[in-house]
Amino acid sequence: MKKTFTIQEIANLYNIGIDSIRYYEKKGLISPERGENGYRYYSLDDISRLNIIRDLLSLSFSTDQIKDYLSDFRLDHTIEIMDHEISHIEKELLNLKNKKVSLVNRIKHINTYRNVETDTIKHIQMPRRQCKEIETRINNDAETDLVVKLLHRDNIKNVVSIGDLDTGAIPVLEHHKVVANAFQSVFLIDNSDDKYDFILEEGDYLSIFYRGSYSQSKSYFTFIRDYALANNYTFSNPPFELYHIDNRYTDVEDEYITEVQLHVIK
C-alpha cells in the first residue's frame, strides 16, 4: 500500500479542490512533508487527520474550532467541544423554529387580507396597541420605507424581522384637512415591549379598506372623517393608515391592501 500521496491524489480521494487542502495547511490543520522537488507529500497520518477535519466540517465546525480541538486531542476535550456544538445547534434550531412561525403567520396574514371587503365603512372594536414612532414629514413611499427601517433598527429587538409587525402612518392635517400624499409620522405596532411612543387606545373605531395605489389615501381619510361627522361620532385624533399588504409582499400595486382607521366616540 502506498504511504505517501500527492496533493492531487488527496484532492481526488476527498473530492475537494487543491485550494481547500492548501487552506487546511495554512490554518495549521495538516503539515505535509516536502520532497526535494518542493512538492507536498501526504502521509497516512495526514489522511487520518483529514478524515477528522472533513467529518468536523460536515458538522459545521469552523477551521479555528478544529485547530483548537486537534491541539488538545483527548476524550474530555472531545466531549467538551461536542457539547459546545450541541448548544450552538439548539440555538440554531430555535432560530429556525421562530423563522418558520414567522413565515406561517405571514401566509395567514396575506390570506386574511388579500380578499378583504373594500370600500365599506365598518364599526369595529380594537384593543389597546403600543406604537413606536418616528415623527418626520414624509411625502413618498421610498421615504416611508426608510423611516420604517430606521424604526426597526432602533427599537425592535425581539422579532424575526420587520415583516412581523403592523406598520402605519398618520397624515398631515392643515386647517383640519388632510394634505394629499403627506404624512407626519410612521409607526410600528409592537405590544411585546414596555417602551413605546404613543398608544392607540382601546375602543370604538371606524374602519375602511382600500385596494391599490396610495394616491387614494386623501380621499379615504376625508371619506371616513365625513362619515363620522355625518353619523354624529366625535373624534379628537386624525385617522391613520395600516399597511396590511404592501411592498414587503408584492410589487403589484393593485394587490396592495390598506386600512384606514379612526378612533371615535358615539
RODO-2510 file (C-alpha; in nm, 4 decimals, decimal comma):
residues 266
     n   res          X          Y          Z
     1     m     0,0000     0,0000     0,0000
     2     k     0,1200     0,3482    -0,0791
     3     k     0,2360     0,5503     0,2193
     4     t     0,2641     0,8941     0,0611
     5     f     0,0282     1,0803    -0,1687
     6     t     0,0456     1,3928    -0,3819
     7     i    -0,1882     1,6856    -0,3292
     8     q    -0,3784     1,5906    -0,6453
     9     e    -0,4291     1,2360    -0,5187
    10     i    -0,5600     1,3716    -0,1878
    11     a    -0,7927     1,6092    -0,3710
    12     n    -0,9291     1,3195    -0,5772
    13     l    -0,9660     1,0999    -0,2696
    14     y    -1,1800     1,3555    -0,0834
    15     n    -1,3397     1,5087    -0,3921
    16     i    -1,2278     1,8568    -0,2884
    17     g    -1,0232     2,1289    -0,4531
    18     i    -0,6487     2,1618    -0,4169
    19     d    -0,7041     2,5111    -0,2757
    20     s    -0,9008     2,3612     0,0158
    21     i    -0,6091     2,1336     0,1065
    22     r    -0,3665     2,4255     0,0904
    23     y    -0,6040     2,6233     0,3118
    24     y    -0,6021     2,3460     0,5751
    25     e    -0,2234     2,3630     0,5714
    26     k    -0,2278     2,7416     0,6012
    27     k    -0,4584     2,7130     0,9055
    28     g    -0,2191     2,4652     1,0676
    29     l    -0,4537     2,1672     1,0482
    30     i    -0,2151     1,9469     0,8490
    31     s     0,1604     1,9562     0,7871
    32     p     0,2635     1,7621     0,4753
    33     e     0,6257     1,6803     0,4106
    34     r     0,8096     1,8443     0,1243
    35     g     1,0093     1,6438    -0,1259
    36     e     1,3394     1,7521    -0,2764
    37     n     1,1395     1,8815    -0,5693
    38     g     0,9372     2,1059    -0,3331
    39     y     0,6151     1,9105    -0,3851
    40     r     0,3879     1,8292    -0,0934
    41     y     0,3570     1,4659     0,0105
    42     y     0,0854     1,3474     0,2452
    43     s     0,1291     1,0534     0,4802
    44     l    -0,1226     0,8054     0,6185
    45     d    -0,1233     1,0148     0,9381
    46     d    -0,2232     1,3171     0,7299
    47     i    -0,5090     1,1158     0,5812
    48     s    -0,6216     1,0153     0,9306
    49     r    -0,6233     1,3798     1,0311
    50     l    -0,8026     1,4819     0,7122
    51     n    -1,0742     1,2279     0,7930
    52     i    -1,1300     1,4071     1,1247
    53     i    -1,1186     1,7511     0,9611
    54     r    -1,3708     1,6607     0,6919
    55     d    -1,6002     1,4973     0,9468
    56     l    -1,5979     1,8047     1,1723
    57     l    -1,6504     2,0385     0,8773
    58     s    -1,9587     1,8362     0,7823
    59     l    -2,0870     1,9073     1,1355
    60     s    -2,0359     2,2826     1,0754
    61     f    -1,7260     2,3202     1,2930
    62     s    -1,5082     2,6128     1,1858
    63     t    -1,1422     2,5592     1,0975
    64     d    -1,0448     2,7533     1,4111
    65     q    -1,2561     2,5196     1,6251
    66     i    -1,0991     2,2186     1,4561
    67     k    -0,7487     2,3537     1,5167
    68     d    -0,8294     2,4073     1,8845
    69     y    -0,9758     2,0577     1,9037
    70     l    -0,6777     1,8872     1,7408
    71     s    -0,4276     2,0808     1,9521
    72     d    -0,5615     1,9049     2,2627
    73     f    -0,6835     1,5769     2,1191
    74     r    -0,8197     1,3771     2,4145
    75     l    -1,1567     1,2406     2,5220
    76     d    -1,2507     1,5100     2,7729
    77     h    -1,1753     1,7816     2,5200
    78     t    -1,3669     1,5920     2,2518
    79     i    -1,6758     1,5806     2,4740
    80     e    -1,6352     1,9489     2,5666
    81     i    -1,6128     2,0565     2,2026
    82     m    -1,9112     1,8450     2,1028
    83     d    -2,1238     1,9696     2,3943
    84     h    -2,0461     2,3255     2,2877
    85     e    -2,1535     2,2493     1,9314
    86     i    -2,4752     2,0848     2,0536
    87     s    -2,5618     2,4073     2,2396
    88     h    -2,4955     2,6040     1,9217
    89     i    -2,7178     2,3697     1,7188
    90     e    -3,0000     2,4024     1,9737
    91     k    -2,9870     2,7812     1,9364
    92     e    -2,9961     2,7474     1,5586
    93     l    -3,2936     2,5108     1,5805
    94     l    -3,4802     2,7624     1,7970
    95     n    -3,3995     3,0364     1,5477
    96     l    -3,5244     2,8200     1,2603
    97     k    -3,8414     2,7398     1,4544
    98     n    -3,9050     3,1112     1,5095
    99     k    -3,8487     3,1788     1,1394
   100     k    -4,0968     2,9072     1,0482
   101     v    -4,3574     3,0563     1,2831
   102     s    -4,2962     3,3970     1,1256
   103     l    -4,3439     3,2619     0,7732
   104     v    -4,6596     3,0700     0,8673
   105     n    -4,8032     3,3839     1,0292
   106     r    -4,7236     3,5930     0,7215
   107     i    -4,9018     3,3481     0,4931
   108     k    -5,2058     3,3630     0,7231
   109     h    -5,1818     3,7431     0,7237
   110     i    -5,1722     3,7642     0,3432
   111     n    -5,4595     3,5191     0,3009
   112     t    -5,6648     3,7100     0,5595
   113     y    -5,6323     4,0451     0,3837
   114     r    -5,5907     3,9710     0,0129
   115     n    -5,9659     3,9150    -0,0336
   116     v    -6,0911     4,1508     0,2365
   117     e    -6,4026     4,3577     0,1613
   118     t    -6,3051     4,7062     0,0472
   119     d    -6,4777     5,0446     0,0227
   120     t    -6,7184     4,9738     0,3081
   121     i    -6,7002     5,1534     0,6429
   122     k    -6,7395     4,9258     0,9439
   123     h    -6,7644     4,9905     1,3175
   124     i    -6,5072     4,7730     1,4981
   125     q    -6,3686     4,7213     1,8479
   126     m    -5,9907     4,7355     1,8841
   127     p    -5,7639     4,6538     2,1805
   128     r    -5,5004     4,8852     2,3238
   129     r    -5,1988     4,8985     2,0908
   130     q    -4,8490     5,0223     2,1760
   131     c    -4,6699     5,2081     1,8990
   132     k    -4,3155     5,3158     1,8222
   133     e    -4,2955     5,6212     1,6045
   134     i    -4,0668     5,8453     1,4049
   135     e    -4,2128     6,1912     1,3592
   136     t    -4,0969     6,3421     1,0324
   137     r    -4,2771     6,4732     0,7289
   138     i    -4,2917     6,2080     0,4583
   139     n    -4,4010     6,2688     0,1018
   140     n    -4,3424     5,9404    -0,0835
   141     d    -4,3231     5,5631    -0,0419
   142     a    -3,9429     5,5471    -0,0555
   143     e    -3,9177     5,7853     0,2405
   144     t    -4,1703     5,5713     0,4281
   145     d    -3,9610     5,2581     0,3677
   146     l    -3,6514     5,4330     0,5033
   147     v    -3,8300     5,5535     0,8169
   148     v    -3,9724     5,2057     0,8820
   149     k    -3,6223     5,0580     0,8538
   150     l    -3,4888     5,3171     1,0991
   151     l    -3,7688     5,2329     1,3414
   152     h    -3,6882     4,8656     1,3174
   153     r    -3,3156     4,9189     1,3653
   154     d    -3,3512     5,1462     1,6657
   155     n    -3,6352     4,9819     1,8546
   156     i    -3,7243     4,6292     1,7601
   157     k    -3,5145     4,3561     1,9183
   158     n    -3,7409     4,0576     1,9749
   159     v    -3,8885     3,9850     1,6331
   160     v    -3,7523     3,7860     1,3440
   161     s    -3,7849     4,0759     1,1044
   162     i    -3,9771     4,3851     1,0169
   163     g    -4,2413     4,1765     0,8409
   164     d    -4,3721     4,0546     1,1772
   165     l    -4,5102     4,3951     1,2779
   166     d    -4,8012     4,6060     1,1592
   167     t    -4,6877     4,9318     1,0004
   168     g    -4,8904     5,2507     0,9821
   169     a    -4,8767     5,6224     0,9092
   170     i    -5,0569     5,9355     1,0270
   171     p    -5,1440     6,2022     0,7668
   172     v    -5,0564     6,5692     0,7786
   173     l    -5,3516     6,7942     0,8622
   174     e    -5,3647     7,1597     0,7648
   175     h    -5,6678     7,3631     0,8711
   176     h    -5,8343     7,0354     0,9766
   177     k    -5,7989     6,8954     0,6256
   178     v    -5,5822     6,6069     0,5092
   179     v    -5,2872     6,7030     0,2887
   180     a    -5,2511     6,4737    -0,0121
   181     n    -4,9576     6,2293    -0,0059
   182     a    -4,8080     6,3756     0,3115
   183     f    -4,7612     6,2063     0,6485
   184     q    -4,6484     6,3470     0,9807
   185     s    -4,5181     6,0167     1,1185
   186     v    -4,4719     5,6458     1,0584
   187     f    -4,5240     5,3911     1,3341
   188     l    -4,4941     5,0231     1,4175
   189     i    -4,7387     4,8420     1,6443
   190     d    -4,5387     4,6400     1,8965
   191     n    -4,7093     4,5110     2,2094
   192     s    -4,4110     4,2954     2,3084
   193     d    -4,2034     4,5815     2,4525
   194     d    -4,2713     4,8062     2,7517
   195     k    -4,1138     5,1005     2,5702
   196     y    -4,3396     5,2884     2,3296
   197     d    -4,4002     5,6379     2,1944
   198     f    -4,7784     5,6509     2,1928
   199     i    -5,0852     5,4335     2,2364
   200     l    -5,3755     5,3605     2,0082
   201     e    -5,6423     5,3407     2,2745
   202     e    -5,8788     5,0505     2,3207
   203     g    -6,2279     5,1256     2,1987
   204     d    -6,4500     5,2010     1,9015
   205     y    -6,3022     5,2590     1,5581
   206     l    -6,4369     5,3199     1,2134
   207     s    -6,2540     5,1109     0,9554
   208     i    -6,2399     5,1011     0,5768
   209     f    -6,0085     4,9060     0,3462
   210     y    -5,8967     5,0106     0,0021
   211     r    -5,7043     4,8315    -0,2682
   212     g    -5,4270     4,9738    -0,4843
   213     s    -5,2328     5,2984    -0,5028
   214     y    -5,1607     5,5164    -0,2004
   215     s    -5,2631     5,8150    -0,4105
   216     q    -5,6135     5,7288    -0,2859
   217     s    -5,5201     5,7973     0,0768
   218     k    -5,6536     6,1501     0,0960
   219     s    -5,9952     6,0567    -0,0414
   220     y    -6,0340     5,7722     0,2092
   221     f    -5,9167     5,9864     0,5008
   222     t    -6,1701     6,2500     0,4007
   223     f    -6,4423     5,9905     0,3445
   224     i    -6,4053     5,8346     0,6901
   225     r    -6,3980     6,1752     0,8643
   226     d    -6,7060     6,2920     0,6766
   227     y    -6,8838     5,9664     0,7601
   228     a    -6,8037     6,0097     1,1294
   229     l    -6,9365     6,3652     1,1342
   230     a    -7,2497     6,2733     0,9393
   231     n    -7,3276     5,9938     1,1865
   232     n    -7,2687     6,2047     1,4986
   233     y    -6,9428     6,0418     1,6028
   234     t    -6,6863     6,2573     1,7776
   235     f    -6,3104     6,2188     1,7457
   236     s    -6,0061     6,4066     1,8650
   237     n    -5,7262     6,2392     1,6691
   238     p    -5,6760     6,2145     1,2933
   239     p    -5,7375     5,8901     1,1056
   240     f    -5,4390     5,6718     1,0255
   241     e    -5,3424     5,4058     0,7738
   242     l    -5,2309     5,0469     0,8326
   243     y    -5,0388     4,8760     0,5522
   244     h    -5,1556     4,5148     0,5585
   245     i    -5,0280     4,4164     0,2132
   246     d    -4,7635     4,6440     0,0669
   247     n    -4,4232     4,6348    -0,0989
   248     r    -4,2971     4,3921     0,1641
   249     y    -4,5008     4,1272    -0,0169
   250     t    -4,5625     4,2400    -0,3746
   251     d    -4,4571     4,4828    -0,6468
   252     v    -4,8053     4,4714    -0,7988
   253     e    -4,9705     4,7930    -0,6812
   254     d    -5,3203     4,6581    -0,7466
   255     e    -5,2526     4,3930    -0,4800
   256     y    -5,1836     4,6493    -0,2057
   257     i    -5,4360     4,6420     0,0795
   258     t    -5,4513     4,9420     0,3126
   259     e    -5,6850     5,0026     0,6053
   260     v    -5,7895     5,3449     0,7314
   261     q    -5,8998     5,3605     1,0951
   262     l    -6,0471     5,6435     1,3025
   263     h    -6,0935     5,6276     1,6792
   264     v    -6,4449     5,7545     1,7557
   265     i    -6,6879     5,8123     2,0415
   266     k    -7,0591     5,7805     1,9792
***
